[in-house]
Amino acid sequence: MTATSTNTFNADLIQAFPDAEKRVLLLKPRGFCAGVVRAIDIVRIALETFGAPIYVRKEIVHNRFVVNELAEKGAIFVDDIDDVPSGMRVIYSAHGVSPAVRERSKERKLKVIDATCPLVTKVHVEAVKFAKQGYSLVLIGHRDHDEIEGTLGEAPDVTQVVSSAEEVESLVVPDPERVAYLTQTTLSLDEARDIITALKARFPKIAGPHSQDICYATENRQVAVKNVAHEADLVLVVGSDNSSNSNRLVEVSRNLSTRSHLIENSSSIQPEWLEGVKTVVLTAGASAPEVLVEDVVNYLRQKGFGSVEEVEVMPENVRFGLPPEIVQAIAAAPAIPAVSA
């Protein structure tokens, strides 16, 4: 069973005119990643199968358009698990939760559906493993992010969070030879590299994950920007301001000395940004739906950007299975009778 939400771009909007004075380069991959598709599908299927209301702890993904759309269908988003009435059904967001949240859910007899991205779960498993092996843990990421809060909760007594290479110098650990690091899945590749380099200089025997924790979608979208930003006068990233991976795309572009802005939708675009601009590179964070990208393309068309060309930097075909609670619910649903011709 795999997640099925579509995020298909309207191909009719792509019209490449090489001689056009103004153009839009539409990056691919962009937008929804497999973890986001899975999380949104889980909420939609839960609402269709069990009926409203369905409670969701935190934003299911960091995009206001998506959250508002699901709220209209009957999802109720809460900040704290104690805000869910006892015995009701609750969905954990794609960013994951700490063991303390899971325990509190059990105490309150909540029916839990876990929409944690499998790549975030991988980091949680690594945190538990390193802690059991007696390592001090350094978690690289942004302290106020939901994902960091969840991962930190796996081994809070031995884990410290660092957000910059400068913070590495102030770390104090019981045994400098028993230190391990993990990273938030939505970091900038360059940002993580610099912090890991500083950690290795400070703790030469530091251990790390077998494979990097930064997720494939975060990496792919950053690589796409790096490959094309030099052709642009302006890079626009569709995404919410609380989306870590969307903010990192803006940073990647600015680090290449290309002007870049994070936008919720076309109404966020300031007309002065387009003055003197011939080429706009357009991409979207991993939690931004394609309908918002289409909205921006249409806006730019109206502003004279007559050529819209999709630039695929790399293929992306990752799919994640749905959790057992949802698979079982689908299997138990009554069959839809066939309609005779």
C-alpha positions as CSV (number, residue, x, y, z in Angstrom):
1,M,0.0,0.0,0.0
2,T,1.5,3.3,-1.0
3,A,0.6,7.0,-0.5
4,T,-1.4,8.3,-3.5
5,S,-2.0,12.0,-3.3
6,T,-1.4,13.7,-6.6
7,N,0.7,16.9,-7.0
8,T,0.6,17.1,-10.8
9,F,1.4,20.3,-12.6
10,N,-0.9,21.5,-15.3
11,A,1.2,20.8,-18.4
12,D,-0.8,23.4,-20.4
13,L,1.0,26.1,-18.4
14,I,4.4,25.1,-19.8
15,Q,5.1,27.0,-23.0
16,A,8.7,27.5,-23.9
17,F,9.5,30.4,-26.3
18,P,13.3,30.7,-26.7
19,D,13.0,34.2,-28.1
20,A,10.7,35.4,-25.2
21,E,12.2,38.4,-23.4
22,K,11.1,37.2,-20.0
23,R,11.1,33.5,-18.9
24,V,10.3,31.3,-16.0
25,L,12.5,28.2,-15.3
26,L,10.4,25.8,-13.3
27,L,12.6,23.4,-11.3
28,K,11.9,19.7,-11.0
29,P,11.9,18.1,-8.5
30,R,9.9,20.5,-6.4
31,G,7.0,20.5,-4.1
32,F,5.5,17.5,-2.2
33,C,8.0,14.8,-1.1
34,A,6.9,11.2,-0.3
35,G,6.6,11.9,3.4
36,V,4.3,14.8,2.9
37,V,2.1,12.9,0.4
38,R,1.9,10.1,2.9
39,A,1.0,12.4,5.8
40,I,-1.7,14.2,3.8
41,D,-3.1,10.9,2.5
42,I,-3.3,9.6,6.1
43,V,-5.5,12.6,7.2
44,R,-7.7,12.4,4.1
45,I,-8.3,8.7,4.4
46,A,-8.9,8.9,8.1
47,L,-11.5,11.5,7.6
48,E,-13.2,9.5,4.8
49,T,-13.1,6.3,6.7
50,F,-13.8,7.3,10.3
51,G,-15.5,10.6,9.7
52,A,-14.9,14.0,11.3
53,P,-13.6,15.1,13.6
54,I,-10.1,13.8,13.4
55,Y,-7.5,15.5,15.7
56,V,-4.0,16.2,14.4
57,R,-1.2,17.1,16.8
58,K,0.6,20.2,15.4
59,E,0.4,21.0,11.6
60,I,0.4,17.8,9.7
61,V,3.0,19.4,7.4
62,H,4.3,23.0,7.5
63,N,2.1,24.6,4.9
64,R,-0.9,26.8,5.8
65,F,-2.8,26.1,2.5
66,V,-2.7,22.3,3.2
67,V,-3.6,22.7,6.8
68,N,-6.5,25.0,6.0
69,E,-7.8,22.6,3.3
70,L,-7.8,19.6,5.7
71,A,-9.4,21.7,8.5
72,E,-12.3,22.5,6.1
73,K,-12.7,18.7,5.7
74,G,-13.0,18.2,9.4
75,A,-9.4,17.9,10.8
76,I,-8.9,19.7,14.1
77,F,-5.3,20.8,14.7
78,V,-4.1,21.1,18.3
79,D,-0.7,22.1,19.8
80,D,-0.8,19.7,22.8
81,I,-2.0,16.1,23.1
82,D,-4.0,17.2,26.2
83,D,-6.2,19.3,23.8
84,V,-7.6,16.0,22.3
85,P,-10.7,14.7,24.1
86,S,-10.1,11.4,25.9
87,G,-10.6,8.4,23.7
88,M,-10.7,10.3,20.4
89,R,-8.6,9.6,17.3
90,V,-5.4,11.6,16.9
91,I,-2.8,11.7,14.1
92,Y,0.8,12.5,14.8
93,S,2.3,15.0,12.2
94,A,5.0,14.1,9.7
95,H,7.6,15.7,12.0
96,G,7.3,13.0,14.7
97,V,6.7,13.1,18.4
98,S,8.7,12.3,21.5
99,P,8.1,9.2,23.7
100,A,6.5,11.4,26.3
101,V,3.8,12.4,23.8
102,R,3.2,8.7,23.0
103,E,3.0,7.8,26.6
104,R,0.5,10.6,27.3
105,S,-1.6,9.4,24.4
106,K,-1.8,6.0,26.0
107,E,-2.8,7.4,29.3
108,R,-5.6,9.3,27.7
109,K,-6.7,6.2,25.7
110,L,-6.4,8.0,22.4
111,K,-6.6,6.1,19.1
112,V,-3.3,7.0,17.5
113,I,-2.5,7.0,13.8
114,D,1.2,7.8,13.2
115,A,2.0,9.9,10.2
116,T,5.7,10.5,11.1
117,C,7.8,10.5,8.0
118,P,9.8,7.2,7.8
119,L,13.0,9.2,7.3
120,V,12.3,11.1,10.6
121,T,11.6,7.7,12.3
122,K,15.0,6.6,11.1
123,V,16.7,9.4,13.0
124,H,14.7,8.5,16.2
125,V,15.9,4.9,15.9
126,E,19.5,6.1,15.6
127,A,19.1,8.4,18.6
128,V,17.9,5.5,20.8
129,K,20.7,3.2,19.4
130,F,23.5,5.7,20.2
131,A,22.1,6.5,23.6
132,K,21.9,2.8,24.5
133,Q,25.6,2.4,23.4
134,G,26.6,5.1,25.9
135,Y,27.2,8.0,23.5
136,S,26.7,11.6,24.2
137,L,24.5,12.8,21.3
138,V,24.8,16.1,19.4
139,L,21.6,16.8,17.4
140,I,22.2,19.3,14.6
141,G,19.2,21.4,13.8
142,H,16.9,24.2,14.8
143,R,15.8,24.1,18.4
144,D,12.2,25.4,17.9
145,H,11.4,22.9,15.1
146,D,8.8,20.2,15.7
147,E,11.2,17.5,14.4
148,I,14.0,18.5,16.8
149,E,11.6,18.4,19.7
150,G,10.5,14.9,18.9
151,T,14.0,13.5,18.3
152,L,15.4,15.3,21.4
153,G,12.8,13.5,23.4
154,E,14.2,10.1,22.6
155,A,17.3,10.6,24.8
156,P,17.0,14.0,26.4
157,D,19.5,13.3,29.2
158,V,22.4,12.7,26.8
159,T,21.4,15.0,23.9
160,Q,22.5,18.5,23.1
161,V,21.2,20.6,20.2
162,V,23.6,22.7,18.1
163,S,22.4,25.1,15.3
164,S,25.7,26.5,14.1
165,A,29.4,25.6,13.8
166,E,30.2,28.3,16.4
167,E,28.1,26.5,19.1
168,V,30.3,23.4,18.8
169,E,33.0,25.0,20.8
170,S,30.8,25.4,23.9
171,L,29.8,21.7,24.0
172,V,30.6,19.9,27.2
173,V,30.4,16.1,27.2
174,P,31.4,13.4,29.8
175,D,33.6,11.5,27.4
176,P,35.0,13.2,24.3
177,E,35.7,9.8,22.8
178,R,32.1,8.7,23.0
179,V,30.2,11.3,21.1
180,A,27.8,10.8,18.2
181,Y,25.9,13.2,16.0
182,L,22.5,13.2,14.1
183,T,20.9,15.8,12.0
184,Q,17.4,17.3,11.3
185,T,16.2,15.9,8.0
186,T,15.4,19.3,6.5
187,L,18.8,21.2,6.9
188,S,20.8,22.9,4.3
189,L,23.5,20.5,3.0
190,D,26.1,23.3,3.3
191,E,25.0,24.2,6.8
192,A,25.1,20.6,8.0
193,R,28.5,20.0,6.4
194,D,30.0,23.0,8.2
195,I,28.7,21.9,11.6
196,I,29.8,18.3,11.1
197,T,33.3,19.5,10.1
198,A,33.5,21.5,13.3
199,L,32.3,18.5,15.3
200,K,34.9,16.2,13.8
201,A,37.6,18.8,14.5
202,R,36.5,19.0,18.1
203,F,35.8,15.3,18.6
204,P,38.0,13.3,16.2
205,K,36.4,10.0,17.1
206,I,32.8,11.2,16.8
207,A,30.4,8.7,15.3
208,G,27.6,9.4,12.9
209,P,24.7,7.7,11.1
210,H,25.5,5.1,8.5
211,S,23.8,7.3,5.9
212,Q,23.1,11.0,6.1
213,D,19.9,12.1,7.9
214,I,19.1,14.9,5.5
215,C,16.3,13.6,3.5
216,Y,16.5,12.9,-0.3
217,A,13.8,15.5,-1.1
218,T,15.6,18.3,0.8
219,E,18.8,17.4,-0.9
220,N,17.3,17.1,-4.4
221,R,15.6,20.5,-4.2
222,Q,18.7,22.2,-2.9
223,V,20.8,20.6,-5.7
224,A,18.3,21.7,-8.3
225,V,18.6,25.3,-7.1
226,K,22.4,25.1,-7.1
227,N,22.4,23.8,-10.7
228,V,20.1,26.5,-12.1
229,A,20.3,29.6,-9.8
230,H,23.2,31.0,-11.8
231,E,20.9,31.5,-14.8
232,A,18.4,33.5,-12.7
233,D,17.9,37.1,-11.8
234,L,15.5,36.0,-9.2
235,V,14.6,32.8,-7.4
236,L,11.2,32.4,-5.9
237,V,10.5,29.5,-3.4
238,V,6.9,28.6,-2.8
239,G,6.4,27.6,0.9
240,S,5.3,28.7,4.3
241,D,7.6,30.7,6.5
242,N,7.7,27.9,9.2
243,S,8.8,25.3,6.6
244,S,12.5,24.6,7.3
245,N,13.3,23.0,4.0
246,S,11.7,25.9,2.1
247,N,13.7,28.5,4.1
248,R,16.9,26.4,3.3
249,L,16.1,26.7,-0.5
250,V,16.1,30.5,-0.1
251,E,19.4,30.4,1.8
252,V,21.0,28.2,-0.9
253,S,20.1,30.7,-3.6
254,R,21.3,33.7,-1.6
255,N,24.6,31.9,-0.8
256,L,25.1,31.8,-4.6
257,S,24.5,35.6,-4.7
258,T,21.1,35.2,-6.5
259,R,18.3,37.2,-5.1
260,S,15.6,34.9,-3.6
261,H,12.4,35.2,-1.7
262,L,10.1,32.8,0.1
263,I,6.5,33.2,-0.9
264,E,3.2,31.7,0.3
265,N,1.6,32.3,-3.1
266,S,1.4,34.9,-5.9
267,S,0.0,37.6,-3.6
268,S,3.3,37.5,-1.6
269,I,5.2,38.7,-4.6
270,Q,6.3,42.4,-4.4
271,P,6.1,44.1,-7.9
272,E,9.5,45.8,-7.4
273,W,11.1,42.3,-7.1
274,L,10.4,41.9,-10.9
275,E,11.9,45.2,-12.0
276,G,14.6,44.5,-14.5
277,V,14.2,40.8,-14.1
278,K,14.5,38.6,-17.3
279,T,14.7,35.1,-15.8
280,V,12.9,33.8,-12.7
281,V,13.7,30.4,-11.3
282,L,10.7,29.0,-9.5
283,T,10.7,26.1,-7.1
284,A,8.7,24.9,-4.1
285,G,9.5,23.4,-0.7
286,A,8.6,19.8,0.1
287,S,5.3,20.7,1.8
288,A,4.0,23.1,-0.8
289,P,1.2,21.9,-3.1
290,E,1.5,22.3,-6.9
291,V,-1.7,24.4,-7.1
292,L,0.3,27.2,-5.5
293,V,3.1,26.9,-8.0
294,E,0.5,27.1,-10.8
295,D,-0.9,30.3,-9.2
296,V,2.6,31.9,-9.3
297,V,3.2,30.8,-12.9
298,N,-0.1,32.4,-13.9
299,Y,0.8,35.6,-12.1
300,L,4.2,35.8,-13.7
301,R,2.6,35.2,-17.1
302,Q,0.4,38.3,-16.5
303,K,3.6,40.2,-15.7
304,G,5.1,39.4,-19.1
305,F,7.0,36.2,-18.4
306,G,5.8,34.5,-21.6
307,S,8.1,31.5,-21.6
308,V,7.7,28.8,-19.0
309,E,10.2,26.0,-19.2
310,E,10.4,23.0,-16.8
311,V,14.0,22.1,-16.0
312,E,14.4,18.6,-14.6
313,V,17.6,18.3,-12.7
314,M,17.1,14.7,-11.5
315,P,14.3,12.1,-11.4
316,E,12.5,11.5,-8.1
317,N,10.2,8.5,-7.7
318,V,10.2,7.7,-3.9
319,R,7.0,6.3,-2.4
320,F,6.3,5.4,1.2
321,G,3.7,2.9,2.4
322,L,0.8,3.9,4.6
323,P,0.7,2.9,8.3
324,P,-1.1,-0.3,9.4
325,E,-4.0,1.6,11.0
326,I,-4.8,3.1,7.6
327,V,-4.2,0.0,5.6
328,Q,-6.5,-2.0,7.9
329,A,-9.2,0.7,7.7
330,I,-9.1,0.6,3.9
331,A,-9.3,-3.2,3.9
332,A,-12.3,-3.1,6.3
333,A,-14.2,-0.5,4.4
334,P,-17.3,-1.9,2.5
335,A,-16.8,-2.5,-1.1
336,I,-18.3,-0.1,-3.6
337,P,-20.8,-2.1,-5.7
338,A,-20.0,-2.2,-9.4
339,V,-22.2,-0.1,-11.7
340,S,-23.6,-2.1,-14.6
341,A,-23.3,-0.6,-18.0
